Amino acid sequence: MTSFPAVLQDIAVVVPEEVPAAEVEAAVRVGGGELLAEARVFDVYHGEQVGEGERSLALRLRFQAPDRTLTDEDVAELRSAIESRVAELGGRLRA
């Protein structure tokens, strides 16, 4: 266990219906790399706001480094990498 504080963030990703939630979680974990200590889906939304044939998955992310406190810049880079991985599944971050 590390004594450095975690950075918690919630994100929502919109993906095609047929993409399994486990695949989205796996892509997020790859994008987040070693500093992503936890990623889990906590909500699923279907409706007009996300479009036909798509759904929104809300994920809680916990970033943490064993040797330092993460900066906003560290986390922004990781979120960018996560966004790229989600795009490979045909998804996008929801604003």
Backbone atoms as SQL, in Angstrom:
CREATE TABLE atoms (id INTEGER PRIMARY KEY, chain TEXT, resi INTEGER, resn TEXT, atom TEXT, x REAL, y REAL, z REAL);
INSERT INTO atoms VALUES
  (1, 'A', 1, 'MET', 'N', 0.845, -1.191, 0.000),
  (2, 'A', 1, 'MET', 'CA', 0.000, 0.000, 0.000),
  (3, 'A', 1, 'MET', 'C', 0.885, 1.248, 0.000),
  (4, 'A', 2, 'THR', 'N', 0.490, 2.214, -0.765),
  (5, 'A', 2, 'THR', 'CA', 1.268, 3.440, -0.863),
  (6, 'A', 2, 'THR', 'C', 0.700, 4.512, 0.063),
  (7, 'A', 3, 'SER', 'N', 1.571, 5.400, 0.503),
  (8, 'A', 3, 'SER', 'CA', 1.107, 6.486, 1.367),
  (9, 'A', 3, 'SER', 'C', 0.780, 7.744, 0.567),
  (10, 'A', 4, 'PHE', 'N', 0.986, 7.680, -0.753),
  (11, 'A', 4, 'PHE', 'CA', 0.680, 8.839, -1.590),
  (12, 'A', 4, 'PHE', 'C', -0.805, 8.825, -1.964),
  (13, 'A', 5, 'PRO', 'N', -1.436, 10.004, -1.996),
  (14, 'A', 5, 'PRO', 'CA', -2.874, 10.056, -2.231),
  (15, 'A', 5, 'PRO', 'C', -3.261, 9.631, -3.655),
  (16, 'A', 6, 'ALA', 'N', -4.446, 9.057, -3.734),
  (17, 'A', 6, 'ALA', 'CA', -4.997, 8.658, -5.029),
  (18, 'A', 6, 'ALA', 'C', -5.745, 9.840, -5.643),
  (19, 'A', 7, 'VAL', 'N', -5.838, 9.815, -6.968),
  (20, 'A', 7, 'VAL', 'CA', -6.657, 10.775, -7.698),
  (21, 'A', 7, 'VAL', 'C', -7.855, 9.996, -8.224),
  (22, 'A', 8, 'LEU', 'N', -9.050, 10.391, -7.805),
  (23, 'A', 8, 'LEU', 'CA', -10.270, 9.717, -8.251),
  (24, 'A', 8, 'LEU', 'C', -10.945, 10.549, -9.327),
  (25, 'A', 9, 'GLN', 'N', -11.359, 9.894, -10.390),
  (26, 'A', 9, 'GLN', 'CA', -12.094, 10.584, -11.453),
  (27, 'A', 9, 'GLN', 'C', -13.167, 9.645, -11.980),
  (28, 'A', 10, 'ASP', 'N', -14.276, 10.234, -12.360),
  (29, 'A', 10, 'ASP', 'CA', -15.329, 9.489, -13.043),
  (30, 'A', 10, 'ASP', 'C', -15.343, 9.940, -14.496),
  (31, 'A', 11, 'ILE', 'N', -15.440, 8.975, -15.402),
  (32, 'A', 11, 'ILE', 'CA', -15.577, 9.290, -16.816),
  (33, 'A', 11, 'ILE', 'C', -16.760, 8.517, -17.368),
  (34, 'A', 12, 'ALA', 'N', -17.311, 9.009, -18.443),
  (35, 'A', 12, 'ALA', 'CA', -18.366, 8.295, -19.158),
  (36, 'A', 12, 'ALA', 'C', -17.885, 8.085, -20.581),
  (37, 'A', 13, 'VAL', 'N', -18.037, 6.862, -21.062),
  (38, 'A', 13, 'VAL', 'CA', -17.662, 6.555, -22.434),
  (39, 'A', 13, 'VAL', 'C', -18.885, 6.031, -23.171),
  (40, 'A', 14, 'VAL', 'N', -19.002, 6.448, -24.417),
  (41, 'A', 14, 'VAL', 'CA', -20.094, 5.979, -25.269),
  (42, 'A', 14, 'VAL', 'C', -19.489, 4.978, -26.235),
  (43, 'A', 15, 'VAL', 'N', -20.087, 3.786, -26.259),
  (44, 'A', 15, 'VAL', 'CA', -19.594, 2.716, -27.129),
  (45, 'A', 15, 'VAL', 'C', -20.777, 2.053, -27.827),
  (46, 'A', 16, 'PRO', 'N', -20.504, 1.388, -28.956),
  (47, 'A', 16, 'PRO', 'CA', -21.566, 0.625, -29.599),
  (48, 'A', 16, 'PRO', 'C', -22.120, -0.433, -28.647),
  (49, 'A', 17, 'GLU', 'N', -23.435, -0.701, -28.746),
  (50, 'A', 17, 'GLU', 'CA', -24.114, -1.685, -27.890),
  (51, 'A', 17, 'GLU', 'C', -23.375, -3.008, -27.798),
  (52, 'A', 18, 'GLU', 'N', -22.814, -3.449, -28.946),
  (53, 'A', 18, 'GLU', 'CA', -22.238, -4.795, -28.994),
  (54, 'A', 18, 'GLU', 'C', -20.881, -4.922, -28.303),
  (55, 'A', 19, 'VAL', 'N', -20.280, -3.810, -27.916),
  (56, 'A', 19, 'VAL', 'CA', -18.979, -3.870, -27.226),
  (57, 'A', 19, 'VAL', 'C', -19.229, -4.207, -25.753),
  (58, 'A', 20, 'PRO', 'N', -18.693, -5.346, -25.288),
  (59, 'A', 20, 'PRO', 'CA', -18.903, -5.734, -23.884),
  (60, 'A', 20, 'PRO', 'C', -18.257, -4.749, -22.903),
  (61, 'A', 21, 'ALA', 'N', -18.903, -4.557, -21.771),
  (62, 'A', 21, 'ALA', 'CA', -18.373, -3.662, -20.738),
  (63, 'A', 21, 'ALA', 'C', -16.983, -4.112, -20.300),
  (64, 'A', 22, 'ALA', 'N', -16.748, -5.416, -20.232),
  (65, 'A', 22, 'ALA', 'CA', -15.439, -5.930, -19.825),
  (66, 'A', 22, 'ALA', 'C', -14.353, -5.506, -20.811),
  (67, 'A', 23, 'GLU', 'N', -14.706, -5.422, -22.087),
  (68, 'A', 23, 'GLU', 'CA', -13.744, -4.993, -23.107),
  (69, 'A', 23, 'GLU', 'C', -13.417, -3.503, -22.933),
  (70, 'A', 24, 'VAL', 'N', -14.426, -2.722, -22.587),
  (71, 'A', 24, 'VAL', 'CA', -14.210, -1.292, -22.338),
  (72, 'A', 24, 'VAL', 'C', -13.299, -1.123, -21.122),
  (73, 'A', 25, 'GLU', 'N', -13.596, -1.854, -20.046),
  (74, 'A', 25, 'GLU', 'CA', -12.761, -1.789, -18.837),
  (75, 'A', 25, 'GLU', 'C', -11.324, -2.156, -19.158),
  (76, 'A', 26, 'ALA', 'N', -11.134, -3.215, -19.945),
  (77, 'A', 26, 'ALA', 'CA', -9.786, -3.656, -20.305),
  (78, 'A', 26, 'ALA', 'C', -9.054, -2.576, -21.095),
  (79, 'A', 27, 'ALA', 'N', -9.743, -1.938, -22.034),
  (80, 'A', 27, 'ALA', 'CA', -9.129, -0.874, -22.833),
  (81, 'A', 27, 'ALA', 'C', -8.729, 0.304, -21.944),
  (82, 'A', 28, 'VAL', 'N', -9.592, 0.644, -20.995),
  (83, 'A', 28, 'VAL', 'CA', -9.311, 1.742, -20.069),
  (84, 'A', 28, 'VAL', 'C', -8.080, 1.402, -19.223),
  (85, 'A', 29, 'ARG', 'N', -7.996, 0.147, -18.773),
  (86, 'A', 29, 'ARG', 'CA', -6.837, -0.274, -17.959),
  (87, 'A', 29, 'ARG', 'C', -5.536, -0.175, -18.753),
  (88, 'A', 30, 'VAL', 'N', -5.570, -0.585, -20.017),
  (89, 'A', 30, 'VAL', 'CA', -4.372, -0.491, -20.858),
  (90, 'A', 30, 'VAL', 'C', -3.977, 0.975, -21.032),
  (91, 'A', 31, 'GLY', 'N', -4.950, 1.823, -21.330),
  (92, 'A', 31, 'GLY', 'CA', -4.666, 3.248, -21.499),
  (93, 'A', 31, 'GLY', 'C', -4.124, 3.891, -20.239),
  (94, 'A', 32, 'GLY', 'N', -4.651, 3.487, -19.094),
  (95, 'A', 32, 'GLY', 'CA', -4.236, 4.070, -17.819),
  (96, 'A', 32, 'GLY', 'C', -2.885, 3.581, -17.334),
  (97, 'A', 33, 'GLY', 'N', -2.442, 2.447, -17.854),
  (98, 'A', 33, 'GLY', 'CA', -1.126, 1.918, -17.501),
  (99, 'A', 33, 'GLY', 'C', -0.970, 1.607, -16.024),
  (100, 'A', 34, 'GLU', 'N', 0.281, 1.624, -15.592),
  (101, 'A', 34, 'GLU', 'CA', 0.626, 1.242, -14.212),
  (102, 'A', 34, 'GLU', 'C', 0.035, 2.174, -13.158),
  (103, 'A', 35, 'LEU', 'N', -0.239, 3.405, -13.539),
  (104, 'A', 35, 'LEU', 'CA', -0.732, 4.377, -12.557),
  (105, 'A', 35, 'LEU', 'C', -2.240, 4.298, -12.339),
  (106, 'A', 36, 'LEU', 'N', -2.920, 3.490, -13.158),
  (107, 'A', 36, 'LEU', 'CA', -4.357, 3.288, -12.957),
  (108, 'A', 36, 'LEU', 'C', -4.526, 2.105, -12.012),
  (109, 'A', 37, 'ALA', 'N', -4.790, 2.406, -10.757),
  (110, 'A', 37, 'ALA', 'CA', -4.893, 1.373, -9.728),
  (111, 'A', 37, 'ALA', 'C', -6.226, 0.628, -9.798),
  (112, 'A', 38, 'GLU', 'N', -7.267, 1.316, -10.275),
  (113, 'A', 38, 'GLU', 'CA', -8.592, 0.684, -10.325),
  (114, 'A', 38, 'GLU', 'C', -9.442, 1.356, -11.395),
  (115, 'A', 39, 'ALA', 'N', -10.236, 0.541, -12.073),
  (116, 'A', 39, 'ALA', 'CA', -11.220, 1.043, -13.035),
  (117, 'A', 39, 'ALA', 'C', -12.420, 0.121, -12.952),
  (118, 'A', 40, 'ARG', 'N', -13.586, 0.700, -12.682),
  (119, 'A', 40, 'ARG', 'CA', -14.779, -0.152, -12.635),
  (120, 'A', 40, 'ARG', 'C', -15.999, 0.598, -13.148),
  (121, 'A', 41, 'VAL', 'N', -16.835, -0.149, -13.845),
  (122, 'A', 41, 'VAL', 'CA', -18.088, 0.398, -14.357),
  (123, 'A', 41, 'VAL', 'C', -19.062, 0.489, -13.193),
  (124, 'A', 42, 'PHE', 'N', -19.696, 1.658, -13.035),
  (125, 'A', 42, 'PHE', 'CA', -20.685, 1.793, -11.963),
  (126, 'A', 42, 'PHE', 'C', -22.059, 2.206, -12.473),
  (127, 'A', 43, 'ASP', 'N', -22.178, 2.490, -13.775),
  (128, 'A', 43, 'ASP', 'CA', -23.495, 2.849, -14.302),
  (129, 'A', 43, 'ASP', 'C', -23.516, 2.623, -15.809),
  (130, 'A', 44, 'VAL', 'N', -24.682, 2.229, -16.299),
  (131, 'A', 44, 'VAL', 'CA', -24.891, 2.051, -17.737),
  (132, 'A', 44, 'VAL', 'C', -26.132, 2.850, -18.111),
  (133, 'A', 45, 'TYR', 'N', -26.038, 3.620, -19.193),
  (134, 'A', 45, 'TYR', 'CA', -27.159, 4.456, -19.638),
  (135, 'A', 45, 'TYR', 'C', -27.458, 4.176, -21.104),
  (136, 'A', 46, 'HIS', 'N', -28.735, 3.950, -21.378),
  (137, 'A', 46, 'HIS', 'CA', -29.229, 3.830, -22.756),
  (138, 'A', 46, 'HIS', 'C', -30.237, 4.959, -22.942),
  (139, 'A', 47, 'GLY', 'N', -30.212, 5.631, -24.070),
  (140, 'A', 47, 'GLY', 'CA', -31.211, 6.670, -24.287),
  (141, 'A', 47, 'GLY', 'C', -30.843, 7.609, -25.410),
  (142, 'A', 48, 'GLU', 'N', -31.727, 8.575, -25.623),
  (143, 'A', 48, 'GLU', 'CA', -31.580, 9.531, -26.711),
  (144, 'A', 48, 'GLU', 'C', -30.248, 10.273, -26.688),
  (145, 'A', 49, 'GLN', 'N', -29.771, 10.589, -25.501),
  (146, 'A', 49, 'GLN', 'CA', -28.568, 11.416, -25.383),
  (147, 'A', 49, 'GLN', 'C', -27.308, 10.738, -25.922),
  (148, 'A', 50, 'VAL', 'N', -27.308, 9.412, -26.021),
  (149, 'A', 50, 'VAL', 'CA', -26.114, 8.733, -26.522),
  (150, 'A', 50, 'VAL', 'C', -26.270, 8.206, -27.943),
  (151, 'A', 51, 'GLY', 'N', -27.487, 8.130, -28.424),
  (152, 'A', 51, 'GLY', 'CA', -27.693, 7.722, -29.813),
  (153, 'A', 51, 'GLY', 'C', -28.132, 6.280, -29.971),
  (154, 'A', 52, 'GLU', 'N', -28.715, 6.032, -31.108),
  (155, 'A', 52, 'GLU', 'CA', -29.224, 4.707, -31.461),
  (156, 'A', 52, 'GLU', 'C', -28.072, 3.709, -31.572),
  (157, 'A', 53, 'GLY', 'N', -28.254, 2.540, -30.967),
  (158, 'A', 53, 'GLY', 'CA', -27.253, 1.484, -31.076),
  (159, 'A', 53, 'GLY', 'C', -26.022, 1.694, -30.216),
  (160, 'A', 54, 'GLU', 'N', -26.088, 2.675, -29.308),
  (161, 'A', 54, 'GLU', 'CA', -24.953, 2.947, -28.424),
  (162, 'A', 54, 'GLU', 'C', -25.420, 2.994, -26.973),
  (163, 'A', 55, 'ARG', 'N', -24.451, 2.878, -26.076),
  (164, 'A', 55, 'ARG', 'CA', -24.746, 3.037, -24.650),
  (165, 'A', 55, 'ARG', 'C', -23.576, 3.752, -23.984),
  (166, 'A', 56, 'SER', 'N', -23.875, 4.354, -22.856),
  (167, 'A', 56, 'SER', 'CA', -22.863, 5.073, -22.098),
  (168, 'A', 56, 'SER', 'C', -22.519, 4.265, -20.847),
  (169, 'A', 57, 'LEU', 'N', -21.235, 4.081, -20.625),
  (170, 'A', 57, 'LEU', 'CA', -20.764, 3.402, -19.421),
  (171, 'A', 57, 'LEU', 'C', -20.029, 4.429, -18.564),
  (172, 'A', 58, 'ALA', 'N', -20.411, 4.533, -17.312),
  (173, 'A', 58, 'ALA', 'CA', -19.705, 5.419, -16.382),
  (174, 'A', 58, 'ALA', 'C', -18.699, 4.573, -15.613),
  (175, 'A', 59, 'LEU', 'N', -17.470, 5.049, -15.571),
  (176, 'A', 59, 'LEU', 'CA', -16.406, 4.327, -14.872),
  (177, 'A', 59, 'LEU', 'C', -15.784, 5.208, -13.809),
  (178, 'A', 60, 'ARG', 'N', -15.478, 4.592, -12.687),
  (179, 'A', 60, 'ARG', 'CA', -14.732, 5.287, -11.630),
  (180, 'A', 60, 'ARG', 'C', -13.278, 4.846, -11.771),
  (181, 'A', 61, 'LEU', 'N', -12.394, 5.826, -11.871),
  (182, 'A', 61, 'LEU', 'CA', -10.972, 5.563, -12.038),
  (183, 'A', 61, 'LEU', 'C', -10.217, 6.017, -10.797),
  (184, 'A', 62, 'ARG', 'N', -9.260, 5.196, -10.385),
  (185, 'A', 62, 'ARG', 'CA', -8.399, 5.574, -9.254),
  (186, 'A', 62, 'ARG', 'C', -6.953, 5.490, -9.743),
  (187, 'A', 63, 'PHE', 'N', -6.330, 6.656, -9.859),
  (188, 'A', 63, 'PHE', 'CA', -4.937, 6.741, -10.267),
  (189, 'A', 63, 'PHE', 'C', -4.084, 6.897, -9.011),
  (190, 'A', 64, 'GLN', 'N', -2.954, 6.174, -8.978),
  (191, 'A', 64, 'GLN', 'CA', -2.089, 6.291, -7.811),
  (192, 'A', 64, 'GLN', 'C', -0.676, 5.828, -8.171),
  (193, 'A', 65, 'ALA', 'N', 0.298, 6.588, -7.717),
  (194, 'A', 65, 'ALA', 'CA', 1.702, 6.232, -7.929),
  (195, 'A', 65, 'ALA', 'C', 2.294, 5.769, -6.601),
  (196, 'A', 66, 'PRO', 'N', 3.185, 4.787, -6.647),
  (197, 'A', 66, 'PRO', 'CA', 3.779, 4.291, -5.403),
  (198, 'A', 66, 'PRO', 'C', 4.835, 5.216, -4.816),
  (199, 'A', 67, 'ASP', 'N', 5.329, 6.157, -5.638),
  (200, 'A', 67, 'ASP', 'CA', 6.500, 6.936, -5.220),
  (201, 'A', 67, 'ASP', 'C', 6.303, 8.447, -5.201),
  (202, 'A', 68, 'ARG', 'N', 5.093, 8.911, -5.538),
  (203, 'A', 68, 'ARG', 'CA', 4.889, 10.363, -5.608),
  (204, 'A', 68, 'ARG', 'C', 3.395, 10.673, -5.691),
  (205, 'A', 69, 'THR', 'N', 3.089, 11.928, -5.489),
  (206, 'A', 69, 'THR', 'CA', 1.731, 12.404, -5.685),
  (207, 'A', 69, 'THR', 'C', 1.578, 12.769, -7.159),
  (208, 'A', 70, 'LEU', 'N', 0.544, 12.288, -7.793),
  (209, 'A', 70, 'LEU', 'CA', 0.325, 12.565, -9.211),
  (210, 'A', 70, 'LEU', 'C', -0.120, 14.005, -9.419),
  (211, 'A', 71, 'THR', 'N', 0.314, 14.583, -10.523),
  (212, 'A', 71, 'THR', 'CA', -0.091, 15.942, -10.872),
  (213, 'A', 71, 'THR', 'C', -1.282, 15.884, -11.826),
  (214, 'A', 72, 'ASP', 'N', -1.910, 17.031, -12.021),
  (215, 'A', 72, 'ASP', 'CA', -3.000, 17.122, -12.992),
  (216, 'A', 72, 'ASP', 'C', -2.503, 16.746, -14.385),
  (217, 'A', 73, 'GLU', 'N', -1.263, 17.127, -14.686),
  (218, 'A', 73, 'GLU', 'CA', -0.686, 16.825, -15.998),
  (219, 'A', 73, 'GLU', 'C', -0.515, 15.315, -16.182),
  (220, 'A', 74, 'ASP', 'N', -0.066, 14.628, -15.123),
  (221, 'A', 74, 'ASP', 'CA', 0.074, 13.164, -15.187),
  (222, 'A', 74, 'ASP', 'C', -1.259, 12.525, -15.562),
  (223, 'A', 75, 'VAL', 'N', -2.294, 12.938, -14.856),
  (224, 'A', 75, 'VAL', 'CA', -3.606, 12.341, -15.056),
  (225, 'A', 75, 'VAL', 'C', -4.175, 12.725, -16.424),
  (226, 'A', 76, 'ALA', 'N', -3.931, 13.951, -16.880),
  (227, 'A', 76, 'ALA', 'CA', -4.415, 14.377, -18.198),
  (228, 'A', 76, 'ALA', 'C', -3.797, 13.513, -19.306),
  (229, 'A', 77, 'GLU', 'N', -2.510, 13.199, -19.181),
  (230, 'A', 77, 'GLU', 'CA', -1.850, 12.338, -20.165),
  (231, 'A', 77, 'GLU', 'C', -2.479, 10.951, -20.176),
  (232, 'A', 78, 'LEU', 'N', -2.757, 10.426, -18.998),
  (233, 'A', 78, 'LEU', 'CA', -3.360, 9.095, -18.897),
  (234, 'A', 78, 'LEU', 'C', -4.771, 9.098, -19.476),
  (235, 'A', 79, 'ARG', 'N', -5.520, 10.153, -19.212),
  (236, 'A', 79, 'ARG', 'CA', -6.875, 10.243, -19.773),
  (237, 'A', 79, 'ARG', 'C', -6.830, 10.298, -21.298),
  (238, 'A', 80, 'SER', 'N', -5.831, 10.962, -21.844),
  (239, 'A', 80, 'SER', 'CA', -5.671, 11.025, -23.286),
  (240, 'A', 80, 'SER', 'C', -5.394, 9.627, -23.845),
  (241, 'A', 81, 'ALA', 'N', -4.543, 8.873, -23.167),
  (242, 'A', 81, 'ALA', 'CA', -4.243, 7.498, -23.586),
  (243, 'A', 81, 'ALA', 'C', -5.488, 6.624, -23.469),
  (244, 'A', 82, 'ILE', 'N', -6.268, 6.822, -22.424),
  (245, 'A', 82, 'ILE', 'CA', -7.524, 6.074, -22.249),
  (246, 'A', 82, 'ILE', 'C', -8.478, 6.409, -23.386),
  (247, 'A', 83, 'GLU', 'N', -8.581, 7.679, -23.721),
  (248, 'A', 83, 'GLU', 'CA', -9.460, 8.117, -24.802),
  (249, 'A', 83, 'GLU', 'C', -9.065, 7.439, -26.123),
  (250, 'A', 84, 'SER', 'N', -7.772, 7.330, -26.382),
  (251, 'A', 84, 'SER', 'CA', -7.295, 6.669, -27.601),
  (252, 'A', 84, 'SER', 'C', -7.688, 5.196, -27.624),
  (253, 'A', 85, 'ARG', 'N', -7.557, 4.524, -26.498),
  (254, 'A', 85, 'ARG', 'CA', -7.911, 3.095, -26.414),
  (255, 'A', 85, 'ARG', 'C', -9.407, 2.894, -26.609),
  (256, 'A', 86, 'VAL', 'N', -10.206, 3.760, -26.027),
  (257, 'A', 86, 'VAL', 'CA', -11.659, 3.658, -26.175),
  (258, 'A', 86, 'VAL', 'C', -12.051, 3.901, -27.637),
  (259, 'A', 87, 'ALA', 'N', -11.357, 4.816, -28.296),
  (260, 'A', 87, 'ALA', 'CA', -11.631, 5.114, -29.719),
  (261, 'A', 87, 'ALA', 'C', -11.375, 3.878, -30.585),
  (262, 'A', 88, 'GLU', 'N', -10.398, 3.059, -30.202),
  (263, 'A', 88, 'GLU', 'CA', -10.111, 1.835, -30.950),
  (264, 'A', 88, 'GLU', 'C', -11.280, 0.858, -30.911),
  (265, 'A', 89, 'LEU', 'N', -12.141, 0.994, -29.907),
  (266, 'A', 89, 'LEU', 'CA', -13.338, 0.139, -29.792),
  (267, 'A', 89, 'LEU', 'C', -14.542, 0.772, -30.484),
  (268, 'A', 90, 'GLY', 'N', -14.326, 1.929, -31.116),
  (269, 'A', 90, 'GLY', 'CA', -15.433, 2.645, -31.746),
  (270, 'A', 90, 'GLY', 'C', -16.172, 3.540, -30.778),
  (271, 'A', 91, 'GLY', 'N', -15.528, 3.836, -29.647),
  (272, 'A', 91, 'GLY', 'CA', -16.169, 4.656, -28.624),
  (273, 'A', 91, 'GLY', 'C', -15.549, 6.036, -28.512),
  (274, 'A', 92, 'ARG', 'N', -16.097, 6.799, -27.563),
  (275, 'A', 92, 'ARG', 'CA', -15.612, 8.154, -27.311),
  (276, 'A', 92, 'ARG', 'C', -15.945, 8.531, -25.877),
  (277, 'A', 93, 'LEU', 'N', -15.202, 9.496, -25.364),
  (278, 'A', 93, 'LEU', 'CA', -15.546, 10.016, -24.035),
  (279, 'A', 93, 'LEU', 'C', -16.783, 10.877, -24.182),
  (280, 'A', 94, 'ARG', 'N', -17.656, 10.762, -23.209),
  (281, 'A', 94, 'ARG', 'CA', -18.879, 11.563, -23.215),
  (282, 'A', 94, 'ARG', 'C', -18.631, 12.822, -22.419),
  (283, 'A', 95, 'ALA', 'N', -18.994, 13.948, -22.970),
  (284, 'A', 95, 'ALA', 'CA', -18.777, 15.248, -22.309),
  (285, 'A', 95, 'ALA', 'C', -19.662, 15.393, -21.077);
